[in-house]
Amino acid sequence: MNPPAGETGCELMKRLAKDLKKTIHDDEVHAAKIAQRIAELEAQSPPDEQQINALKQAQEVLRKKIEDERASLSELEDVIRENC
């Protein structure tokens, strides 16, 4: 994605931070849906262990992605505070 013409470094970083916040929010919503689906499957008799395990693996990957995104956002916000 090319920055808009005339966008300063600070404007670019602020835009990236805003985009990252939206991505984190979207990933958190997705993680909540996965957790809800796991709970639904676990409540069934008998529970579908194979599907539950697959969802738990996806949930862990998503949790790690959110953790990494939050760390990146924190670092970006620090740079913005120090330089903008």
N, C-alpha and C positions, 0 to 999 in steps of 0.2 A: 504494500500500500504506500503510495507516494504522499508525502505531506502536502497540504494545501500551499499554494504559492504565497510566499511572505510569512509563513509560520515561523515564529521564533523557537529557539530551543526550549524555552520555558513552556510555550504553548504546546509544543510537541509532547513534552513530558507530562503535562497536565492532561492532554488528550489520551495519552497512553494509560495514565493512571485511571481515568474515567472508564476506558474500555476494559481495563483489567478488573475493576470493581464489578462491572456488568458480567464479565466472564465468571468471576468467583460466585456471584449471586446465582447465575444460571446453573453452575455446577452444584451449588448447595441445594437448589431446588431438585435437580436430578438425583442427588444423593438421598434426599428425603423420600423421593418416589421409590428408589431402590429399597430403602429401609422399610417402607410401607409394604412393598411387595414381598419382601422376606418375611415380615410378620404375618402377612396373609397366608403364605405358603406354610409357615411353621404351625399355623393354627389348623391346617387341614389334617385329616386323619386318613391315611398316613401321610406325613409330609413328604414332599418331593425333594429328597436330600440332594440329588444331583443338581436340580435347578437352584436350590438354596445355596449350595456351595459355589456354583457359577456366579450367582448374584453377589455373594459375599466377596468373591475375588474382584469382581467389577467395582464393588463398593470400596474395597481397599485401594485399588488403583486410583479411583476418583478422590478418595480421601487424601492420598499422597499428592495428587495434582493440585488440590485445593490448598494444601499446606505449602507447596512450592510457590503457588500463585500469591498467597498471602505474604510470604517472605519477600518475593519480588516486589510486590506493592509497597511493603514497608520500606524497602531500600529505595525505591523510586520516590516515595513521599519524603524520605529524609533528604534526598538530593534536591528535590523541589524546594523544601523548606530552607535549605542552606544556600541555594543559588538563585531563587526567583523572588 
